[in-house]
Amino acid sequence: MSGTLWTALALVLVLEGLLPFVAPRLWRDSFRRLTELTDGQLRFVGMISIGIGLIGLYLTGNA
């Protein structure tokens, strides 16, 4: 794997860890709500997340 991919993965971990570190109660409540979503709703959230990520890659010229 290239260094860029490892950097991206490390950045994802940093970003994923920010909310539980800064606001654990909010993170727990948000996670609890996510577990109550249906499969279709979770897939839609995942699709939107992928779309935003792809748009971000395109706009930064790293795609």
N, C-alpha and C positions, 0 to 999 in steps of 0.2 A: 504494500500500500504506500501511496505517496505521502509525503509530509503534509501536504495540504489536506488530505482526507483525515489524517490523525488530528490536525489542528481543528478541523470542522467538528469532529466527534468530541474533542475536548471542550470546545465552545458550547456544544449542545448540552453537555453535562453541567457546565457552569450555569447556563441559563435555566436548565431544569431544576437546579438546586437553589436558585435564588428565592423563589416563593416559599418553599418549606422553611428556609433559613430565616427569612424576614418576617413572614406571617404564617406560622404553622397552623393556626386555627382556621384561617381563611383557606389555606391549601387543603386541609382535612375536609372542610365543608364542601369545597369545590369537587374534591375527589369523590366524596360520598354521593353528590348529585350526578357525577359522571357514571357511577356504577348503577344508577337507577334508569339510565337511558336505554332505549331498545337498541337492538343490533343495527337497525336501519339508521337511527339517529347517530350512533357512534360512527358508522360508516360515512355518513354525511359530514360529520366533524372532521374525520380523517381526510376525506376528499378535499374539503376546504383548506385544511392545513397543507396538504400536498400542493394544491393550486397556489396558495400564497407563497410557499417555498419556491416553487418553479418560477413564479413571476419575479420573486426576489433575485433568483439566480440569473434570470434573463436580464433584469435591469442592471445588475452589477457586471454583466458580461462574463460570468464565470460558468455559463452552461456549455 
